[in-house]
């Protein structure tokens, strides 16, 4: 018959608790100052003139990425503004000819980012098109170390 079980000799548990207690800060010491974290910024609001300039830029051929960079807003915000003002969106994605260009430039050693920048699309779009066509992709280290940028 076991009368105490695991608690019959509590010395190891007491010692473990003492080790943990010593790791705690001194309760009489002043509390450390709160971490200095940047406060989230307010979303950038475009004025009426800027919205009209954004719309004009899009209609003249600028991409949502270019406009986002130019106005300091996300490309999704650019799209939302254009939709809100009922601006017809251009065809999304790449044409079959552009996808052929993607493959050609990528095979020349261009990075996904460079090909995307050249064609005005996100690098993930370039990657998706390469995968759709079954083109094997290089890993990032291979691109960075082995292939020269043109």
C-alpha positions in Angstrom: 0.0 0.0 0.0 1.5 3.3 -1.2 0.6 6.1 1.3 2.5 9.0 -0.3 2.9 8.1 -4.0 4.7 10.8 -5.9 4.3 13.3 -3.0 5.9 11.1 -0.4 9.3 12.8 -0.9 8.5 16.3 -2.0 12.2 17.5 -2.0 12.8 17.3 -5.8 9.5 19.3 -6.4 10.5 21.9 -3.8 13.9 22.3 -5.3 12.4 22.7 -8.8 10.1 25.4 -7.5 13.0 27.2 -5.8 14.9 27.2 -9.1 11.9 28.7 -10.9 11.3 31.3 -8.1 14.9 32.5 -8.4 14.3 33.2 -12.1 11.4 35.6 -11.3 12.2 39.4 -11.1 12.5 41.0 -7.7 9.0 42.0 -6.6 10.4 45.1 -4.9 12.2 46.3 -8.0 10.4 48.9 -10.2 8.6 47.5 -13.3 10.6 47.8 -16.5 9.3 50.5 -18.9 6.9 49.2 -21.5 8.4 48.1 -24.8 8.7 51.0 -27.3 6.6 49.7 -30.2 5.6 51.8 -33.1 2.0 52.6 -33.2 0.1 51.5 -36.3 -0.2 54.3 -38.7 -3.4 55.6 -40.1 -4.2 54.5 -43.7 -3.2 57.1 -46.2 -6.1 59.0 -47.5 -6.0 60.5 -50.9 -7.6 63.8 -51.6 -10.1 64.4 -54.4 -7.3 65.8 -56.7 -5.1 62.9 -56.0 -7.9 60.4 -56.7 -8.5 62.1 -60.1 -4.7 62.0 -60.8 -4.7 58.3 -59.9 -7.6 57.6 -62.2 -6.0 59.6 -65.0 -2.7 57.7 -64.5 -4.5 54.3 -64.7 -6.3 55.4 -67.9 -3.1 56.5 -69.4 -1.5 53.0 -68.9 0.1 53.0 -65.5 -0.3 49.8 -63.5 -1.9 49.5 -60.1 1.6 48.6 -58.8 3.1 51.8 -60.3 0.3 53.9 -59.0 0.5 52.3 -55.5 4.2 53.1 -55.4 3.6 56.6 -56.7 0.9 57.5 -54.2 2.3 55.5 -51.3 -0.6 53.1 -51.0 -1.2 49.4 -51.5 -2.0 48.2 -55.0 -5.3 46.7 -53.5 -6.2 50.2 -52.4 -5.6 51.5 -55.9 -7.9 48.8 -57.2 -10.6 49.7 -54.6 -10.4 53.4 -55.6 -10.7 52.5 -59.3 -13.7 50.2 -58.6 -15.4 52.8 -56.4 -15.2 55.3 -59.2 -16.4 52.7 -61.8 -13.2 52.8 -63.8 -13.1 49.8 -66.2 -10.2 47.6 -65.2 -7.7 46.4 -67.9 -7.3 42.8 -68.6 -5.5 41.1 -65.7 -2.6 38.8 -66.1 -0.4 38.2 -69.1 -1.1 37.5 -72.7 0.2 34.3 -74.3 2.9 36.3 -76.0 3.9 37.9 -72.7 4.1 34.5 -71.1 6.4 33.4 -73.9 8.5 36.5 -73.1 8.5 35.5 -69.4 9.8 32.0 -70.3 12.5 33.5 -72.6 13.7 36.1 -70.1 13.7 33.6 -67.2 15.7 31.1 -69.3 18.2 33.9 -70.0 18.8 34.0 -66.2 16.6 36.9 -65.2 15.1 36.7 -61.7 11.4 36.4 -61.1 11.4 39.9 -59.7 13.2 41.4 -62.7 10.9 39.7 -65.2 7.9 40.9 -63.2 9.2 44.4 -63.1 9.9 44.4 -66.8 6.4 43.3 -67.6 4.7 45.3 -64.9 3.4 42.3 -62.9 4.2 40.9 -59.5 6.9 38.2 -59.3 4.3 35.7 -58.0 2.4 36.1 -61.3 5.6 35.3 -63.2 6.2 32.2 -61.0 2.6 31.1 -61.5 2.8 31.4 -65.3 6.1 29.4 -65.4 4.5 26.7 -63.3 1.4 26.6 -65.6 3.7 26.0 -68.5 5.7 23.4 -66.7 8.9 25.4 -66.6 11.2 24.2 -63.8 12.3 27.1 -61.6 15.6 27.8 -59.9 15.8 28.1 -56.2 16.6 31.6 -54.8 20.2 30.7 -53.8 20.9 29.5 -57.3 19.5 32.6 -58.8 21.4 34.9 -56.5 24.8 33.1 -56.6 25.1 31.5 -60.0 23.2 33.5 -62.6 24.2 37.0 -63.6 21.6 39.8 -63.8 21.4 41.2 -67.2 
